[in-house]
Amino acid sequence: MTRFTWLDYGVFVGYLAASVLVGVLFVREQRTIKDYFLAGRSMGFVVVAISVIAALFSGISYLGAPSEVYAHDISFILILASFFIGTPITTVVFLPFFYRAKFYTAYHYLEERFSVGVRTLASAMFITRVLLWLALATYAPALALEQVTGIPLWVTILTTGVLTTFYTTLGGMKAVIWTDVMQFVVLVGGQIVILFTAIGKVPGGLAEVYQIGLEGGKFTVNFSIDPTVRVTLWGLILGGAFMNMVQLATDQVSVQRYMTATSLKAAQRSLWLKLVVGIPITSIFYLSGVVLYAFYQTHGDPLAGGRITKADQILPYFVVNELPIGLPGVLIAAIYAASMSTISAGINALTTATLVDFYQRLWRPNPEPRRQLRLAKYLTLFYGVVVLVLAFIVDKLGTLLEASNTAIGLVGGPLLGLFMLGMLSRRANAKGAVIGWGTGVAVLLPVCFMTKVSFLWFAVIGCLTTMGVGQVVSLFTAPPEAKQLDGLTFATRYVHEE
């Protein structure tokens, strides 16, 4: 029987109200599209770093990381090693190109390097992937709250989506970033409380947690080179590096945050800080899975006992049944914090891509500023509604962690290939890019749905296929014009001046 008291409800509702209040506070500062989408390029590197972590570390991660360890083992924590590959490449190779002309979207680069068609294609792929990702991020806290309070799933989905869309529409990027900071504090603080509370309730403490985890096979690592094995060391490091770059280097959700920084150097510092801060924080979430496993081995497994139906529910089940009155409200708010950060960041990025890459580029090149701002708010509302609709169907995609990474690899792998082809090859042209991307998708679809290849390899396969085919096709077609190379490949790049 779960325990969610009126005090817990009060804490939870108070947190939601505070998030909305942040959006209201910044509504008067949104005078231009630059203010609405890029926070006037006025944010410091610490705030940007925290915002990137909060935006990418969604409720999917909050629930999915502990449940992955609970159901399988802790080997997924080794994906942290991939951060040491993805972050430097993004910082040194990708970021200077985006700052060259202070683009609003990452996909503007692809127009200058290839063509407007490639830009439009890439932006459309981003929109497709992020809509699915946001639907998952909306579903995750709804699943948690249904389990611990009995509130119907649909009520929670509507509440999350409506409130997040509301404050994002009102306050734009500045509201998104500052709510990210607030939500980051709640998210990390909440997980630390869970970790130490669970350790304290295991007889024998941390030593016993380790022993139980060892006996339960939670510390095993698979070194197989077989790509059909679900999780291996090589899949986590190599596949993880490509997935990491998809999110850091080609995802408008992240790139838009870098663009809010005061300078390129500030944006690069934010990425290095994200690496330093993100490693221990992510580790805590995976370690929590071991601790929860040990706790329930000594207190009765709720999954085996039928008290919960999915491993993804293990964290909220512990929160509401084992923490003192008041703390469950804080911790469920933390789950919402992670998801609301992601949803707000995502719909803001979707709006930016739609307005800049489609409306301004294809229909109305120089719209009146007030009209742009009004349309941006309408689009934010529209995407909020779309995400809500999709959130009701994503439960059919498997565990939260696996579904999220599958979406990243399937759509993001070929997209990453487009960027890397443009930046690393001086011979690549628009025709090669499009055919390479099409081949990457064509190869990846049957790999995803008709083979047993692990989801960790999807981004690698999509990216390398796109690059390889794109380069070969380019060699047999007309070379790119000089203006498509000047400052736009790694070999012809400019030294950026602040």
Secondary structure in CASP SS format (residue, H / E / C, confidence):
PFRMAT SS
TARGET T0000
AUTHOR 0000-0000-0000
METHOD secondary structure of the structure
MODEL  1
M C 1.00
T C 1.00
R C 1.00
F C 1.00
T C 1.00
W H 1.00
L H 1.00
D H 1.00
Y H 1.00
G H 1.00
V H 1.00
F H 1.00
V H 1.00
G H 1.00
Y H 1.00
L H 1.00
A H 1.00
A H 1.00
S H 1.00
V H 1.00
L H 1.00
V H 1.00
G H 1.00
V H 1.00
L H 1.00
F C 1.00
V H 1.00
R H 1.00
E H 1.00
Q C 1.00
R C 1.00
T C 1.00
I H 1.00
K H 1.00
D H 1.00
Y H 1.00
F H 1.00
L H 1.00
A H 1.00
G H 1.00
R H 1.00
S C 1.00
M E 1.00
G C 1.00
F H 1.00
V H 1.00
V H 1.00
V H 1.00
A H 1.00
I H 1.00
S H 1.00
V H 1.00
I H 1.00
A H 1.00
A H 1.00
L H 1.00
F C 1.00
S C 1.00
G H 1.00
I H 1.00
S H 1.00
Y H 1.00
L H 1.00
G H 1.00
A H 1.00
P H 1.00
S H 1.00
E H 1.00
V H 1.00
Y H 1.00
A H 1.00
H C 1.00
D C 1.00
I H 1.00
S H 1.00
F H 1.00
I H 1.00
L H 1.00
I H 1.00
L H 1.00
A H 1.00
S H 1.00
F H 1.00
F H 1.00
I H 1.00
G H 1.00
T H 1.00
P H 1.00
I H 1.00
T H 1.00
T H 1.00
V H 1.00
V H 1.00
F H 1.00
L H 1.00
P H 1.00
F H 1.00
F H 1.00
Y H 1.00
R H 1.00
A C 1.00
K C 1.00
F C 1.00
Y C 1.00
T C 1.00
A C 1.00
Y C 1.00
H H 1.00
Y H 1.00
L H 1.00
E H 1.00
E H 1.00
R H 1.00
F C 1.00
S C 1.00
V H 1.00
G H 1.00
V H 1.00
R H 1.00
T H 1.00
L H 1.00
A H 1.00
S H 1.00
A H 1.00
M H 1.00
F H 1.00
I H 1.00
T H 1.00
R H 1.00
V H 1.00
L H 1.00
L H 1.00
W H 1.00
L H 1.00
A H 1.00
L H 1.00
A H 1.00
T H 1.00
Y H 1.00
A H 1.00
P H 1.00
A H 1.00
L H 1.00
A H 1.00
L H 1.00
E H 1.00
Q H 1.00
V H 1.00
T H 1.00
G C 1.00
I C 1.00
P C 1.00
L H 1.00
W H 1.00
V H 1.00
T H 1.00
I H 1.00
L H 1.00
T H 1.00
T H 1.00
G H 1.00
V H 1.00
L H 1.00
T H 1.00
T H 1.00
F H 1.00
Y H 1.00
T H 1.00
T H 1.00
L H 1.00
G H 1.00
G H 1.00
M H 1.00
K H 1.00
A H 1.00
V H 1.00
I H 1.00
W H 1.00
T H 1.00
D H 1.00
V H 1.00
M H 1.00
Q H 1.00
F H 1.00
V H 1.00
V H 1.00
L H 1.00
V H 1.00
G H 1.00
G H 1.00
Q H 1.00
I H 1.00
V H 1.00
I H 1.00
L H 1.00
F H 1.00
T H 1.00
A H 1.00
I H 1.00
G H 1.00
K C 1.00
V C 1.00
P C 1.00
G C 1.00
G H 1.00
L H 1.00
A H 1.00
E H 1.00
V H 1.00
Y H 1.00
Q H 1.00
I H 1.00
G H 1.00
L H 1.00
E H 1.00
G C 1.00
G C 1.00
K C 1.00
F C 1.00
T C 1.00
V C 1.00
N C 1.00
F C 1.00
S C 1.00
I C 1.00
D C 1.00
P C 1.00
T C 1.00
V C 1.00
R C 1.00
V C 1.00
T C 1.00
L H 1.00
W H 1.00
G H 1.00
L H 1.00
I H 1.00
L H 1.00
G H 1.00
G H 1.00
A H 1.00
F H 1.00
M H 1.00
N H 1.00
M H 1.00
V H 1.00
Q H 1.00
L H 1.00
A H 1.00
T C 1.00
D C 1.00
Q H 1.00
V H 1.00
S H 1.00
V H 1.00
Q H 1.00
R H 1.00
Y H 1.00
M C 1.00
T C 1.00
A E 1.00
T C 1.00
S C 1.00
L H 1.00
K H 1.00
A H 1.00
A H 1.00
Q H 1.00
R H 1.00
S H 1.00
L H 1.00
W H 1.00
L H 1.00
K H 1.00
L H 1.00
V H 1.00
V H 1.00
G H 1.00
I H 1.00
P H 1.00
I H 1.00
T H 1.00
S H 1.00
I H 1.00
F H 1.00
Y H 1.00
L H 1.00
S H 1.00
G H 1.00
V H 1.00
V H 1.00
L H 1.00
Y H 1.00
A H 1.00
F H 1.00
Y H 1.00
Q H 1.00
T H 1.00
H H 1.00
G C 1.00
D C 1.00
P C 1.00
L C 1.00
A C 1.00
G C 1.00
G C 1.00
R C 1.00
I C 1.00
T C 1.00
K C 1.00
A H 1.00
D H 1.00
Q H 1.00
I H 1.00
L H 1.00
P H 1.00
Y H 1.00
F H 1.00
V H 1.00
V H 1.00
N H 1.00
E H 1.00
L C 1.00
P C 1.00
I C 1.00
G C 1.00
L H 1.00
P H 1.00
G H 1.00
V H 1.00
L H 1.00
I H 1.00
A H 1.00
A H 1.00
I H 1.00
Y H 1.00
A H 1.00
A H 1.00
S H 1.00
M H 1.00
S H 1.00
T H 1.00
I H 1.00
S H 1.00
A H 1.00
G H 1.00
I H 1.00
N H 1.00
A H 1.00
L H 1.00
T H 1.00
T H 1.00
A H 1.00
T H 1.00
L H 1.00
V H 1.00
D H 1.00
F H 1.00
Y H 1.00
Q H 1.00
R H 1.00
L H 1.00
W H 1.00
R C 1.00
P C 1.00
N C 1.00
P C 1.00
E C 1.00
P H 1.00
R H 1.00
R H 1.00
Q H 1.00
L H 1.00
R H 1.00
L H 1.00
A H 1.00
K H 1.00
Y H 1.00
L H 1.00
T H 1.00
L H 1.00
F H 1.00
Y H 1.00
G H 1.00
V H 1.00
V H 1.00
V H 1.00
L H 1.00
V H 1.00
L H 1.00
A H 1.00
F C 1.00
I C 1.00
V H 1.00
D H 1.00
K H 1.00
L H 1.00
G C 1.00
T C 1.00
L H 1.00
L H 1.00
E H 1.00
A H 1.00
S H 1.00
N H 1.00
T H 1.00
A H 1.00
I H 1.00
G H 1.00
L H 1.00
V H 1.00
G H 1.00
G H 1.00
P H 1.00
L H 1.00
L H 1.00
G H 1.00
L H 1.00
F H 1.00
M H 1.00
L H 1.00
G H 1.00
M H 1.00
L H 1.00
S C 1.00
R C 1.00
R C 1.00
A C 1.00
N C 1.00
A H 1.00
K H 1.00
G H 1.00
A H 1.00
V H 1.00
I H 1.00
G H 1.00
W H 1.00
G H 1.00
T H 1.00
G H 1.00
V H 1.00
A H 1.00
V H 1.00
L H 1.00
L H 1.00
P H 1.00
V H 1.00
C H 1.00
F H 1.00
M H 1.00
T C 1.00
K C 1.00
V C 1.00
S C 1.00
F H 1.00
L H 1.00
W H 1.00
F H 1.00
A H 1.00
V H 1.00
I H 1.00
G H 1.00
C H 1.00
L H 1.00
T H 1.00
T H 1.00
M H 1.00
G H 1.00
V H 1.00
G H 1.00
Q H 1.00
V H 1.00
V H 1.00
S H 1.00
L H 1.00
F C 1.00
T C 1.00
A C 1.00
P C 1.00
P C 1.00
E C 1.00
A H 1.00
K H 1.00
Q H 1.00
L C 1.00
D C 1.00
G C 1.00
L C 1.00
T C 1.00
F C 1.00
A C 1.00
T C 1.00
R C 1.00
Y C 1.00
V C 1.00
H C 1.00
E C 1.00
E C 1.00
END
